[in-house]
Amino acid sequence: FTKFYYQITIDCNNGSCDITINNIQYRYEEEHEIGGSYFKAEDWITDDMAFNKNKTKLLKETGKFRRETIKRVNEIFDSAENIARSH
């Protein structure tokens, strides 16, 4: 139910590329009749927001966004690396 938006910048020079992902946003249950919710990753996936106060366990809701954001960003980087290797 969450849409994941981000800005990706790829800077290629001398046979190598640097990839940056920023401005990550979540639009949660956007189709819901009250319009859903909007969150910026910088506000939700930090250690302070995603972990319990002892920093020993991910919280249920914010931890899920942190885990899935990291997973998605890694998928993007892995995909780019696989494309680069095949060319």
Sequence and secondary structure as in RCSB ss.txt:
>XXXX:A:sequence
FTKFYYQITIDCNNGSCDITINNIQYRYEEEHEIGGSYFKAEDWITDDMAFNKNKTKLLKETGKFRRETIKRVNE
IFDSAENIARSH
>XXXX:A:secstr
 EEEEEEEEEEEETTEEEEEEEEEEEEESTTSTT  EEEEHHHHSSHHHHB TTSSSB HHHHHHHHHHHHHHHH
HHHHHHHHHHH 
